[in-house]
């Protein structure tokens, strides 16, 4: 029962917000992750590199997708 309610709310949220907004939000999150990764890389190379890589993929991927959809 509660799963159905959460699924309904999640579907409504996905339908109300346009895809362009989600792509820009992912680009911002990716940029923040890359920035955090560059500051953490001095303490922990693996963690910093992972954050940097995931952040770069998120930001570049969403921006390329946003560019191609226009």
mmCIF file as Biopython writes it, N, C-alpha, C and O atoms, coordinates in Angstrom:
data_model
#
loop_
_atom_site.group_PDB
_atom_site.id
_atom_site.type_symbol
_atom_site.label_atom_id
_atom_site.label_alt_id
_atom_site.label_comp_id
_atom_site.label_asym_id
_atom_site.label_entity_id
_atom_site.label_seq_id
_atom_site.pdbx_PDB_ins_code
_atom_site.Cartn_x
_atom_site.Cartn_y
_atom_site.Cartn_z
_atom_site.occupancy
_atom_site.B_iso_or_equiv
_atom_site.auth_seq_id
_atom_site.auth_asym_id
_atom_site.pdbx_PDB_model_num
ATOM 1   N N  . UNK A ? 1  ? 0.812  -1.187 0.000   1.0 0.0 1  A 1 
ATOM 2   C CA . UNK A ? 1  ? 0.000  0.000  0.000   1.0 0.0 1  A 1 
ATOM 3   C C  . UNK A ? 1  ? 0.865  1.264  0.000   1.0 0.0 1  A 1 
ATOM 4   O O  . UNK A ? 1  ? 0.661  2.167  -0.811  1.0 0.0 1  A 1 
ATOM 5   N N  . UNK A ? 2  ? 1.828  1.313  0.916   1.0 0.0 2  A 1 
ATOM 6   C CA . UNK A ? 2  ? 2.692  2.489  0.984   1.0 0.0 2  A 1 
ATOM 7   C C  . UNK A ? 2  ? 3.578  2.578  -0.256  1.0 0.0 2  A 1 
ATOM 8   O O  . UNK A ? 2  ? 3.915  3.671  -0.710  1.0 0.0 2  A 1 
ATOM 9   N N  . UNK A ? 3  ? 3.954  1.413  -0.803  1.0 0.0 3  A 1 
ATOM 10  C CA . UNK A ? 3  ? 4.748  1.407  -2.027  1.0 0.0 3  A 1 
ATOM 11  C C  . UNK A ? 3  ? 3.975  2.022  -3.186  1.0 0.0 3  A 1 
ATOM 12  O O  . UNK A ? 3  ? 4.549  2.738  -4.006  1.0 0.0 3  A 1 
ATOM 13  N N  . UNK A ? 4  ? 2.703  1.752  -3.258  1.0 0.0 4  A 1 
ATOM 14  C CA . UNK A ? 4  ? 1.878  2.319  -4.325  1.0 0.0 4  A 1 
ATOM 15  C C  . UNK A ? 4  ? 1.772  3.835  -4.197  1.0 0.0 4  A 1 
ATOM 16  O O  . UNK A ? 4  ? 1.761  4.550  -5.199  1.0 0.0 4  A 1 
ATOM 17  N N  . UNK A ? 5  ? 1.697  4.310  -2.987  1.0 0.0 5  A 1 
ATOM 18  C CA . UNK A ? 5  ? 1.606  5.754  -2.759  1.0 0.0 5  A 1 
ATOM 19  C C  . UNK A ? 5  ? 2.907  6.428  -3.171  1.0 0.0 5  A 1 
ATOM 20  O O  . UNK A ? 5  ? 2.887  7.452  -3.854  1.0 0.0 5  A 1 
ATOM 21  N N  . UNK A ? 6  ? 4.050  5.855  -2.754  1.0 0.0 6  A 1 
ATOM 22  C CA . UNK A ? 6  ? 5.334  6.424  -3.134  1.0 0.0 6  A 1 
ATOM 23  C C  . UNK A ? 6  ? 5.547  6.355  -4.639  1.0 0.0 6  A 1 
ATOM 24  O O  . UNK A ? 6  ? 6.079  7.298  -5.226  1.0 0.0 6  A 1 
ATOM 25  N N  . UNK A ? 7  ? 5.150  5.276  -5.267  1.0 0.0 7  A 1 
ATOM 26  C CA . UNK A ? 7  ? 5.281  5.146  -6.710  1.0 0.0 7  A 1 
ATOM 27  C C  . UNK A ? 7  ? 4.431  6.188  -7.429  1.0 0.0 7  A 1 
ATOM 28  O O  . UNK A ? 7  ? 4.871  6.770  -8.420  1.0 0.0 7  A 1 
ATOM 29  N N  . UNK A ? 8  ? 3.217  6.427  -6.937  1.0 0.0 8  A 1 
ATOM 30  C CA . UNK A ? 8  ? 2.335  7.421  -7.537  1.0 0.0 8  A 1 
ATOM 31  C C  . UNK A ? 8  ? 2.933  8.824  -7.408  1.0 0.0 8  A 1 
ATOM 32  O O  . UNK A ? 8  ? 2.915  9.599  -8.364  1.0 0.0 8  A 1 
ATOM 33  N N  . UNK A ? 9  ? 3.460  9.147  -6.231  1.0 0.0 9  A 1 
ATOM 34  C CA . UNK A ? 9  ? 4.072  10.461 -6.018  1.0 0.0 9  A 1 
ATOM 35  C C  . UNK A ? 9  ? 5.304  10.625 -6.895  1.0 0.0 9  A 1 
ATOM 36  O O  . UNK A ? 9  ? 5.521  11.693 -7.467  1.0 0.0 9  A 1 
ATOM 37  N N  . UNK A ? 10 ? 6.109  9.577  -7.005  1.0 0.0 10 A 1 
ATOM 38  C CA . UNK A ? 10 ? 7.312  9.625  -7.831  1.0 0.0 10 A 1 
ATOM 39  C C  . UNK A ? 10 ? 6.955  9.802  -9.304  1.0 0.0 10 A 1 
ATOM 40  O O  . UNK A ? 10 ? 7.603  10.579 -10.005 1.0 0.0 10 A 1 
ATOM 41  N N  . UNK A ? 11 ? 5.944  9.101  -9.777  1.0 0.0 11 A 1 
ATOM 42  C CA . UNK A ? 11 ? 5.512  9.241  -11.168 1.0 0.0 11 A 1 
ATOM 43  C C  . UNK A ? 11 ? 4.965  10.644 -11.439 1.0 0.0 11 A 1 
ATOM 44  O O  . UNK A ? 11 ? 5.227  11.215 -12.497 1.0 0.0 11 A 1 
ATOM 45  N N  . UNK A ? 12 ? 4.223  11.190 -10.512 1.0 0.0 12 A 1 
ATOM 46  C CA . UNK A ? 12 ? 3.698  12.548 -10.680 1.0 0.0 12 A 1 
ATOM 47  C C  . UNK A ? 12 ? 4.833  13.568 -10.732 1.0 0.0 12 A 1 
ATOM 48  O O  . UNK A ? 12 ? 4.792  14.511 -11.522 1.0 0.0 12 A 1 
ATOM 49  N N  . UNK A ? 13 ? 5.847  13.376 -9.886  1.0 0.0 13 A 1 
ATOM 50  C CA . UNK A ? 13 ? 6.994  14.275 -9.885  1.0 0.0 13 A 1 
ATOM 51  C C  . UNK A ? 13 ? 7.740  14.199 -11.201 1.0 0.0 13 A 1 
ATOM 52  O O  . UNK A ? 13 ? 8.143  15.228 -11.743 1.0 0.0 13 A 1 
ATOM 53  N N  . UNK A ? 14 ? 7.932  12.992 -11.725 1.0 0.0 14 A 1 
ATOM 54  C CA . UNK A ? 14 ? 8.620  12.833 -12.998 1.0 0.0 14 A 1 
ATOM 55  C C  . UNK A ? 14 ? 7.842  13.446 -14.154 1.0 0.0 14 A 1 
ATOM 56  O O  . UNK A ? 14 ? 8.442  13.979 -15.087 1.0 0.0 14 A 1 
ATOM 57  N N  . UNK A ? 15 ? 6.523  13.379 -14.104 1.0 0.0 15 A 1 
ATOM 58  C CA . UNK A ? 15 ? 5.708  13.942 -15.182 1.0 0.0 15 A 1 
ATOM 59  C C  . UNK A ? 15 ? 5.627  15.463 -15.109 1.0 0.0 15 A 1 
ATOM 60  O O  . UNK A ? 15 ? 5.533  16.121 -16.146 1.0 0.0 15 A 1 
ATOM 61  N N  . UNK A ? 16 ? 5.662  16.027 -13.924 1.0 0.0 16 A 1 
ATOM 62  C CA . UNK A ? 16 ? 5.526  17.471 -13.774 1.0 0.0 16 A 1 
ATOM 63  C C  . UNK A ? 16 ? 6.792  18.234 -14.143 1.0 0.0 16 A 1 
ATOM 64  O O  . UNK A ? 16 ? 6.712  19.344 -14.669 1.0 0.0 16 A 1 
ATOM 65  N N  . UNK A ? 17 ? 7.950  17.658 -13.876 1.0 0.0 17 A 1 
ATOM 66  C CA . UNK A ? 17 ? 9.208  18.342 -14.126 1.0 0.0 17 A 1 
ATOM 67  C C  . UNK A ? 17 ? 9.709  17.943 -15.517 1.0 0.0 17 A 1 
ATOM 68  O O  . UNK A ? 17 ? 9.841  16.753 -15.802 1.0 0.0 17 A 1 
ATOM 69  N N  . UNK A ? 18 ? 9.989  18.915 -16.380 1.0 0.0 18 A 1 
ATOM 70  C CA . UNK A ? 18 ? 10.472 18.592 -17.730 1.0 0.0 18 A 1 
ATOM 71  C C  . UNK A ? 18 ? 11.857 17.935 -17.711 1.0 0.0 18 A 1 
ATOM 72  O O  . UNK A ? 18 ? 12.610 18.066 -16.746 1.0 0.0 18 A 1 
ATOM 73  N N  . UNK A ? 19 ? 12.169 17.233 -18.787 1.0 0.0 19 A 1 
ATOM 74  C CA . UNK A ? 19 ? 13.457 16.537 -18.878 1.0 0.0 19 A 1 
ATOM 75  C C  . UNK A ? 19 ? 14.633 17.500 -18.868 1.0 0.0 19 A 1 
ATOM 76  O O  . UNK A ? 19 ? 15.697 17.168 -18.346 1.0 0.0 19 A 1 
ATOM 77  N N  . UNK A ? 20 ? 14.462 18.675 -19.430 1.0 0.0 20 A 1 
ATOM 78  C CA . UNK A ? 20 ? 15.555 19.646 -19.454 1.0 0.0 20 A 1 
ATOM 79  C C  . UNK A ? 20 ? 15.961 20.053 -18.039 1.0 0.0 20 A 1 
ATOM 80  O O  . UNK A ? 20 ? 17.142 20.269 -17.764 1.0 0.0 20 A 1 
ATOM 81  N N  . UNK A ? 21 ? 14.993 20.156 -17.159 1.0 0.0 21 A 1 
ATOM 82  C CA . UNK A ? 21 ? 15.301 20.523 -15.770 1.0 0.0 21 A 1 
ATOM 83  C C  . UNK A ? 21 ? 16.091 19.412 -15.089 1.0 0.0 21 A 1 
ATOM 84  O O  . UNK A ? 21 ? 17.041 19.685 -14.354 1.0 0.0 21 A 1 
ATOM 85  N N  . UNK A ? 22 ? 15.705 18.162 -15.329 1.0 0.0 22 A 1 
ATOM 86  C CA . UNK A ? 22 ? 16.457 17.032 -14.757 1.0 0.0 22 A 1 
ATOM 87  C C  . UNK A ? 22 ? 17.882 17.008 -15.281 1.0 0.0 22 A 1 
ATOM 88  O O  . UNK A ? 22 ? 18.811 16.725 -14.525 1.0 0.0 22 A 1 
ATOM 89  N N  . UNK A ? 23 ? 18.072 17.303 -16.571 1.0 0.0 23 A 1 
ATOM 90  C CA . UNK A ? 23 ? 19.411 17.290 -17.152 1.0 0.0 23 A 1 
ATOM 91  C C  . UNK A ? 23 ? 20.281 18.394 -16.570 1.0 0.0 23 A 1 
ATOM 92  O O  . UNK A ? 23 ? 21.459 18.172 -16.290 1.0 0.0 23 A 1 
ATOM 93  N N  . UNK A ? 24 ? 19.717 19.577 -16.387 1.0 0.0 24 A 1 
ATOM 94  C CA . UNK A ? 24 ? 20.476 20.671 -15.784 1.0 0.0 24 A 1 
ATOM 95  C C  . UNK A ? 24 ? 20.800 20.348 -14.328 1.0 0.0 24 A 1 
ATOM 96  O O  . UNK A ? 24 ? 21.901 20.634 -13.857 1.0 0.0 24 A 1 
ATOM 97  N N  . UNK A ? 25 ? 19.852 19.757 -13.621 1.0 0.0 25 A 1 
ATOM 98  C CA . UNK A ? 25 ? 20.093 19.359 -12.231 1.0 0.0 25 A 1 
ATOM 99  C C  . UNK A ? 25 ? 21.219 18.323 -12.141 1.0 0.0 25 A 1 
ATOM 100 O O  . UNK A ? 25 ? 22.066 18.402 -11.251 1.0 0.0 25 A 1 
ATOM 101 N N  . UNK A ? 26 ? 21.228 17.365 -13.051 1.0 0.0 26 A 1 
ATOM 102 C CA . UNK A ? 26 ? 22.310 16.374 -13.061 1.0 0.0 26 A 1 
ATOM 103 C C  . UNK A ? 26 ? 23.645 17.016 -13.410 1.0 0.0 26 A 1 
ATOM 104 O O  . UNK A ? 26 ? 24.680 16.614 -12.879 1.0 0.0 26 A 1 
ATOM 105 N N  . UNK A ? 27 ? 23.636 18.008 -14.294 1.0 0.0 27 A 1 
ATOM 106 C CA . UNK A ? 27 ? 24.879 18.708 -14.623 1.0 0.0 27 A 1 
ATOM 107 C C  . UNK A ? 27 ? 25.424 19.450 -13.406 1.0 0.0 27 A 1 
ATOM 108 O O  . UNK A ? 27 ? 26.632 19.451 -13.171 1.0 0.0 27 A 1 
ATOM 109 N N  . UNK A ? 28 ? 24.557 20.069 -12.645 1.0 0.0 28 A 1 
ATOM 110 C CA . UNK A ? 28 ? 24.991 20.786 -11.434 1.0 0.0 28 A 1 
ATOM 111 C C  . UNK A ? 28 ? 25.514 19.801 -10.390 1.0 0.0 28 A 1 
ATOM 112 O O  . UNK A ? 28 ? 26.546 20.039 -9.763  1.0 0.0 28 A 1 
ATOM 113 N N  . UNK A ? 29 ? 24.798 18.700 -10.209 1.0 0.0 29 A 1 
ATOM 114 C CA . UNK A ? 29 ? 25.253 17.683 -9.252  1.0 0.0 29 A 1 
ATOM 115 C C  . UNK A ? 29 ? 26.596 17.100 -9.683  1.0 0.0 29 A 1 
ATOM 116 O O  . UNK A ? 29 ? 27.471 16.876 -8.847  1.0 0.0 29 A 1 
ATOM 117 N N  . UNK A ? 30 ? 26.763 16.856 -10.970 1.0 0.0 30 A 1 
ATOM 118 C CA . UNK A ? 30 ? 28.037 16.349 -11.479 1.0 0.0 30 A 1 
ATOM 119 C C  . UNK A ? 30 ? 29.176 17.328 -11.271 1.0 0.0 30 A 1 
ATOM 120 O O  . UNK A ? 30 ? 30.289 16.926 -10.932 1.0 0.0 30 A 1 
ATOM 121 N N  . UNK A ? 31 ? 28.907 18.610 -11.471 1.0 0.0 31 A 1 
ATOM 122 C CA . UNK A ? 31 ? 29.938 19.622 -11.252 1.0 0.0 31 A 1 
ATOM 123 C C  . UNK A ? 31 ? 30.333 19.694 -9.779  1.0 0.0 31 A 1 
ATOM 124 O O  . UNK A ? 31 ? 31.512 19.829 -9.452  1.0 0.0 31 A 1 
ATOM 125 N N  . UNK A ? 32 ? 29.344 19.604 -8.898  1.0 0.0 32 A 1 
ATOM 126 C CA . UNK A ? 32 ? 29.641 19.617 -7.455  1.0 0.0 32 A 1 
ATOM 127 C C  . UNK A ? 32 ? 30.434 18.377 -7.061  1.0 0.0 32 A 1 
ATOM 128 O O  . UNK A ? 32 ? 31.370 18.463 -6.266  1.0 0.0 32 A 1 
ATOM 129 N N  . UNK A ? 33 ? 30.060 17.216 -7.618  1.0 0.0 33 A 1 
ATOM 130 C CA . UNK A ? 33 ? 30.804 15.986 -7.306  1.0 0.0 33 A 1 
ATOM 131 C C  . UNK A ? 33 ? 32.243 16.080 -7.795  1.0 0.0 33 A 1 
ATOM 132 O O  . UNK A ? 33 ? 33.159 15.631 -7.106  1.0 0.0 33 A 1 
ATOM 133 N N  . UNK A ? 34 ? 32.454 16.656 -8.968  1.0 0.0 34 A 1 
ATOM 134 C CA . UNK A ? 34 ? 33.811 16.814 -9.486  1.0 0.0 34 A 1 
ATOM 135 C C  . UNK A ? 34 ? 34.617 17.774 -8.613  1.0 0.0 34 A 1 
ATOM 136 O O  . UNK A ? 34 ? 35.803 17.551 -8.370  1.0 0.0 34 A 1 
ATOM 137 N N  . UNK A ? 35 ? 33.979 18.831 -8.147  1.0 0.0 35 A 1 
ATOM 138 C CA . UNK A ? 35 ? 34.673 19.776 -7.274  1.0 0.0 35 A 1 
ATOM 139 C C  . UNK A ? 35 ? 35.050 19.131 -5.940  1.0 0.0 35 A 1 
ATOM 140 O O  . UNK A ? 35 ? 36.150 19.343 -5.431  1.0 0.0 35 A 1 
ATOM 141 N N  . UNK A ? 36 ? 34.140 18.350 -5.384  1.0 0.0 36 A 1 
ATOM 142 C CA . UNK A ? 36 ? 34.442 17.640 -4.137  1.0 0.0 36 A 1 
ATOM 143 C C  . UNK A ? 36 ? 35.545 16.614 -4.373  1.0 0.0 36 A 1 
ATOM 144 O O  . UNK A ? 36 ? 36.418 16.424 -3.526  1.0 0.0 36 A 1 
ATOM 145 N N  . UNK A ? 37 ? 35.500 15.953 -5.532  1.0 0.0 37 A 1 
ATOM 146 C CA . UNK A ? 37 ? 36.529 14.969 -5.858  1.0 0.0 37 A 1 
ATOM 147 C C  . UNK A ? 37 ? 37.917 15.577 -5.957  1.0 0.0 37 A 1 
ATOM 148 O O  . UNK A ? 37 ? 38.902 14.959 -5.552  1.0 0.0 37 A 1 
ATOM 149 N N  . UNK A ? 38 ? 37.996 16.796 -6.499  1.0 0.0 38 A 1 
ATOM 150 C CA . UNK A ? 38 ? 39.310 17.431 -6.596  1.0 0.0 38 A 1 
ATOM 151 C C  . UNK A ? 38 ? 39.858 17.839 -5.242  1.0 0.0 38 A 1 
ATOM 152 O O  . UNK A ? 38 ? 41.074 17.859 -5.048  1.0 0.0 38 A 1 
ATOM 153 N N  . UNK A ? 39 ? 38.980 18.166 -4.302  1.0 0.0 39 A 1 
ATOM 154 C CA . UNK A ? 39 ? 39.474 18.515 -2.972  1.0 0.0 39 A 1 
ATOM 155 C C  . UNK A ? 39 ? 39.805 17.277 -2.146  1.0 0.0 39 A 1 
ATOM 156 O O  . UNK A ? 39 ? 40.678 17.330 -1.279  1.0 0.0 39 A 1 
ATOM 157 N N  . UNK A ? 40 ? 39.125 16.174 -2.400  1.0 0.0 40 A 1 
ATOM 158 C CA . UNK A ? 40 ? 39.343 14.952 -1.624  1.0 0.0 40 A 1 
ATOM 159 C C  . UNK A ? 40 ? 40.528 14.156 -2.167  1.0 0.0 40 A 1 
ATOM 160 O O  . UNK A ? 40 ? 41.081 13.317 -1.456  1.0 0.0 40 A 1 
ATOM 161 N N  . UNK A ? 41 ? 40.922 14.404 -3.403  1.0 0.0 41 A 1 
ATOM 162 C CA . UNK A ? 41 ? 41.952 13.578 -4.032  1.0 0.0 41 A 1 
ATOM 163 C C  . UNK A ? 41 ? 43.299 13.682 -3.305  1.0 0.0 41 A 1 
ATOM 164 O O  . UNK A ? 41 ? 44.132 12.784 -3.422  1.0 0.0 41 A 1 
ATOM 165 N N  . UNK A ? 42 ? 43.517 14.764 -2.559  1.0 0.0 42 A 1 
ATOM 166 C CA . UNK A ? 42 ? 44.771 14.880 -1.815  1.0 0.0 42 A 1 
ATOM 167 C C  . UNK A ? 42 ? 44.806 13.939 -0.614  1.0 0.0 42 A 1 
ATOM 168 O O  . UNK A ? 42 ? 45.874 13.463 -0.228  1.0 0.0 42 A 1 
ATOM 169 N N  . UNK A ? 43 ? 43.641 13.669 -0.022  1.0 0.0 43 A 1 
ATOM 170 C CA . UNK A ? 43 ? 43.580 12.777 1.137   1.0 0.0 43 A 1 
ATOM 171 C C  . UNK A ? 43 ? 43.473 11.314 0.719   1.0 0.0 43 A 1 
ATOM 172 O O  . UNK A ? 43 ? 44.217 10.465 1.208   1.0 0.0 43 A 1 
ATOM 173 N N  . UNK A ? 44 ? 42.557 11.032 -0.174  1.0 0.0 44 A 1 
ATOM 174 C CA . UNK A ? 44 ? 42.323 9.663  -0.613  1.0 0.0 44 A 1 
ATOM 175 C C  . UNK A ? 44 ? 42.244 9.651  -2.134  1.0 0.0 44 A 1 
ATOM 176 O O  . UNK A ? 44 ? 41.308 10.191 -2.723  1.0 0.0 44 A 1 
ATOM 177 N N  . UNK A ? 45 ? 43.220 9.040  -2.749  1.0 0.0 45 A 1 
ATOM 178 C CA . UNK A ? 45 ? 43.302 9.062  -4.200  1.0 0.0 45 A 1 
ATOM 179 C C  . UNK A ? 45 ? 42.146 8.312  -4.841  1.0 0.0 45 A 1 
ATOM 180 O O  . UNK A ? 45 ? 41.581 8.787  -5.826  1.0 0.0 45 A 1 
ATOM 181 N N  . UNK A ? 46 ? 41.786 7.168  -4.315  1.0 0.0 46 A 1 
ATOM 182 C CA . UNK A ? 46 ? 40.705 6.377  -4.917  1.0 0.0 46 A 1 
ATOM 183 C C  . UNK A ? 46 ? 39.359 7.068  -4.792  1.0 0.0 46 A 1 
ATOM 184 O O  . UNK A ? 46 ? 38.603 7.137  -5.761  1.0 0.0 46 A 1 
ATOM 185 N N  . UNK A ? 47 ? 39.058 7.573  -3.622  1.0 0.0 47 A 1 
ATOM 186 C CA . UNK A ? 47 ? 37.773 8.240  -3.416  1.0 0.0 47 A 1 
ATOM 187 C C  . UNK A ? 47 ? 37.686 9.515  -4.250  1.0 0.0 47 A 1 
ATOM 188 O O  . UNK A ? 47 ? 36.667 9.775  -4.890  1.0 0.0 47 A 1 
ATOM 189 N N  . UNK A ? 48 ? 38.732 10.291 -4.240  1.0 0.0 48 A 1 
ATOM 190 C CA . UNK A ? 48 ? 38.743 11.521 -5.026  1.0 0.0 48 A 1 
ATOM 191 C C  . UNK A ? 48 ? 38.630 11.260 -6.513  1.0 0.0 48 A 1 
ATOM 192 O O  . UNK A ? 48 ? 37.908 11.961 -7.222  1.0 0.0 48 A 1 
ATOM 193 N N  . UNK A ? 49 ? 39.346 10.246 -6.986  1.0 0.0 49 A 1 
ATOM 194 C CA . UNK A ? 49 ? 39.282 9.921  -8.406  1.0 0.0 49 A 1 
ATOM 195 C C  . UNK A ? 49 ? 37.913 9.388  -8.795  1.0 0.0 49 A 1 
ATOM 196 O O  . UNK A ? 49 ? 37.416 9.693  -9.879  1.0 0.0 49 A 1 
ATOM 197 N N  . UNK A ? 50 ? 37.301 8.600  -7.930  1.0 0.0 50 A 1 
ATOM 198 C CA . UNK A ? 50 ? 35.964 8.082  -8.215  1.0 0.0 50 A 1 
ATOM 199 C C  . UNK A ? 50 ? 34.943 9.212  -8.265  1.0 0.0 50 A 1 
ATOM 200 O O  . UNK A ? 50 ? 34.109 9.255  -9.169  1.0 0.0 50 A 1 
ATOM 201 N N  . UNK A ? 51 ? 35.003 10.125 -7.300  1.0 0.0 51 A 1 
ATOM 202 C CA . UNK A ? 51 ? 34.092 11.265 -7.310  1.0 0.0 51 A 1 
ATOM 203 C C  . UNK A ? 51 ? 34.316 12.143 -8.531  1.0 0.0 51 A 1 
ATOM 204 O O  . UNK A ? 51 ? 33.361 12.625 -9.140  1.0 0.0 51 A 1 
ATOM 205 N N  . UNK A ? 52 ? 35.563 12.345 -8.881  1.0 0.0 52 A 1 
ATOM 206 C CA . UNK A ? 52 ? 35.894 13.159 -10.046 1.0 0.0 52 A 1 
ATOM 207 C C  . UNK A ? 52 ? 35.382 12.524 -11.329 1.0 0.0 52 A 1 
ATOM 208 O O  . UNK A ? 52 ? 34.824 13.209 -12.187 1.0 0.0 52 A 1 
ATOM 209 N N  . UNK A ? 53 ? 35.570 11.226 -11.460 1.0 0.0 53 A 1 
ATOM 210 C CA . UNK A ? 53 ? 35.130 10.526 -12.663 1.0 0.0 53 A 1 
ATOM 211 C C  . UNK A ? 53 ? 33.609 10.512 -12.779 1.0 0.0 53 A 1 
ATOM 212 O O  . UNK A ? 53 ? 33.068 10.806 -13.845 1.0 0.0 53 A 1 
ATOM 213 N N  . UNK A ? 54 ? 32.918 10.176 -11.701 1.0 0.0 54 A 1 
ATOM 214 C CA . UNK A ? 54 ? 31.449 10.138 -11.740 1.0 0.0 54 A 1 
ATOM 215 C C  . UNK A ? 54 ? 30.883 11.537 -11.965 1.0 0.0 54 A 1 
ATOM 216 O O  . UNK A ? 54 ? 29.920 11.702 -12.714 1.0 0.0 54 A 1 
ATOM 217 N N  . UNK A ? 55 ? 31.463 12.524 -11.336 1.0 0.0 55 A 1 
ATOM 218 C CA . UNK A ? 55 ? 31.010 13.895 -11.536 1.0 0.0 55 A 1 
ATOM 219 C C  . UNK A ? 55 ? 31.204 14.374 -12.954 1.0 0.0 55 A 1 
ATOM 220 O O  . UNK A ? 55 ? 30.335 15.043 -13.513 1.0 0.0 55 A 1 
ATOM 221 N N  . UNK A ? 56 ? 32.350 14.035 -13.548 1.0 0.0 56 A 1 
ATOM 222 C CA . UNK A ? 56 ? 32.603 14.435 -14.934 1.0 0.0 56 A 1 
ATOM 223 C C  . UNK A ? 56 ? 31.646 13.736 -15.889 1.0 0.0 56 A 1 
ATOM 224 O O  . UNK A ? 56 ? 31.131 14.356 -16.819 1.0 0.0 56 A 1 
ATOM 225 N N  . UNK A ? 57 ? 31.408 12.460 -15.666 1.0 0.0 57 A 1 
ATOM 226 C CA . UNK A ? 57 ? 30.483 11.719 -16.538 1.0 0.0 57 A 1 
ATOM 227 C C  . UNK A ? 57 ? 29.070 12.267 -16.411 1.0 0.0 57 A 1 
ATOM 228 O O  . UNK A ? 57 ? 28.379 12.424 -17.418 1.0 0.0 57 A 1 
ATOM 229 N N  . UNK A ? 58 ? 28.629 12.561 -15.191 1.0 0.0 58 A 1 
ATOM 230 C CA . UNK A ? 58 ? 27.293 13.128 -14.998 1.0 0.0 58 A 1 
ATOM 231 C C  . UNK A ? 58 ? 27.145 14.482 -15.675 1.0 0.0 58 A 1 
ATOM 232 O O  . UNK A ? 58 ? 26.171 14.718 -16.390 1.0 0.0 58 A 1 
ATOM 233 N N  . UNK A ? 59 ? 28.094 15.358 -15.457 1.0 0.0 59 A 1 
ATOM 234 C CA . UNK A ? 59 ? 27.947 16.701 -16.000 1.0 0.0 59 A 1 
ATOM 235 C C  . UNK A ? 59 ? 28.099 16.712 -17.516 1.0 0.0 59 A 1 
ATOM 236 O O  . UNK A ? 59 ? 27.298 17.342 -18.206 1.0 0.0 59 A 1 
ATOM 237 N N  . UNK A ? 60 ? 29.094 16.040 -18.041 1.0 0.0 60 A 1 
ATOM 238 C CA . UNK A ? 60 ? 29.292 16.030 -19.494 1.0 0.0 60 A 1 
ATOM 239 C C  . UNK A ? 60 ? 28.171 15.266 -20.191 1.0 0.0 60 A 1 
ATOM 240 O O  . UNK A ? 60 ? 27.676 15.705 -21.229 1.0 0.0 60 A 1 
ATOM 241 N N  . UNK A ? 61 ? 27.775 14.148 -19.641 1.0 0.0 61 A 1 
ATOM 242 C CA . UNK A ? 61 ? 26.710 13.360 -20.259 1.0 0.0 61 A 1 
ATOM 243 C C  . UNK A ? 61 ? 25.386 14.088 -20.302 1.0 0.0 61 A 1 
ATOM 244 O O  . UNK A ? 61 ? 24.688 14.042 -21.315 1.0 0.0 61 A 1 
ATOM 245 N N  . UNK A ? 62 ? 25.030 14.757 -19.228 1.0 0.0 62 A 1 
ATOM 246 C CA . UNK A ? 62 ? 23.755 15.470 -19.223 1.0 0.0 62 A 1 
ATOM 247 C C  . UNK A ? 62 ? 23.804 16.703 -20.114 1.0 0.0 62 A 1 
ATOM 248 O O  . UNK A ? 62 ? 22.804 17.040 -20.748 1.0 0.0 62 A 1 
ATOM 249 N N  . UNK A ? 63 ? 24.941 17.379 -20.176 1.0 0.0 63 A 1 
ATOM 250 C CA . UNK A ? 63 ? 25.043 18.537 -21.059 1.0 0.0 63 A 1 
ATOM 251 C C  . UNK A ? 63 ? 25.026 18.134 -22.534 1.0 0.0 63 A 1 
ATOM 252 O O  . UNK A ? 63 ? 24.425 18.827 -23.356 1.0 0.0 63 A 1 
ATOM 253 N N  . UNK A ? 64 ? 25.676 17.030 -22.874 1.0 0.0 64 A 1 
ATOM 254 C CA . UNK A ? 64 ? 25.634 16.546 -24.258 1.0 0.0 64 A 1 
ATOM 255 C C  . UNK A ? 64 ? 24.216 16.110 -24.617 1.0 0.0 64 A 1 
ATOM 256 O O  . UNK A ? 64 ? 23.748 16.375 -25.724 1.0 0.0 64 A 1 
ATOM 257 N N  . UNK A ? 65 ? 23.552 15.463 -23.713 1.0 0.0 65 A 1 
ATOM 258 C CA . UNK A ? 65 ? 22.162 15.049 -23.952 1.0 0.0 65 A 1 
ATOM 259 C C  . UNK A ? 65 ? 21.247 16.262 -24.098 1.0 0.0 65 A 1 
ATOM 260 O O  . UNK A ? 65 ? 20.339 16.263 -24.930 1.0 0.0 65 A 1 
ATOM 261 N N  . UNK A ? 66 ? 21.483 17.271 -23.307 1.0 0.0 66 A 1 
ATOM 262 C CA . UNK A ? 66 ? 20.691 18.504 -23.406 1.0 0.0 66 A 1 
ATOM 263 C C  . UNK A ? 66 ? 20.947 19.201 -24.736 1.0 0.0 66 A 1 
ATOM 264 O O  . UNK A ? 66 ? 20.018 19.724 -25.352 1.0 0.0 66 A 1 
ATOM 265 N N  . UNK A ? 67 ? 22.194 19.211 -25.180 1.0 0.0 67 A 1 
ATOM 266 C CA . UNK A ? 67 ? 22.555 19.838 -26.452 1.0 0.0 67 A 1 
ATOM 267 C C  . UNK A ? 67 ? 21.934 19.075 -27.642 1.0 0.0 67 A 1 
ATOM 268 O O  . UNK A ? 67 ? 21.439 19.693 -28.584 1.0 0.0 67 A 1 
ATOM 269 N N  . UNK A ? 68 ? 21.964 17.760 -27.594 1.0 0.0 68 A 1 
ATOM 270 C CA . UNK A ? 68 ? 21.440 16.955 -28.703 1.0 0.0 68 A 1 
ATOM 271 C C  . UNK A ? 68 ? 19.920 16.975 -28.788 1.0 0.0 68 A 1 
ATOM 272 O O  . UNK A ? 68 ? 19.366 16.766 -29.868 1.0 0.0 68 A 1 
ATOM 273 N N  . UNK A ? 69 ? 19.243 17.218 -27.692 1.0 0.0 69 A 1 
ATOM 274 C CA . UNK A ? 69 ? 17.783 17.202 -27.710 1.0 0.0 69 A 1 
ATOM 275 C C  . UNK A ? 69 ? 17.212 18.489 -28.332 1.0 0.0 69 A 1 
ATOM 276 O O  . UNK A ? 69 ? 16.020 18.542 -28.636 1.0 0.0 69 A 1 
ATOM 277 N N  . UNK A ? 70 ? 18.016 19.490 -28.517 1.0 0.0 70 A 1 
ATOM 278 C CA . UNK A ? 70 ? 17.520 20.741 -29.112 1.0 0.0 70 A 1 
ATOM 279 C C  . UNK A ? 70 ? 17.619 20.742 -30.573 1.0 0.0 70 A 1 
ATOM 280 O O  . UNK A ? 70 ? 17.243 21.721 -31.217 1.0 0.0 70 A 1 
#
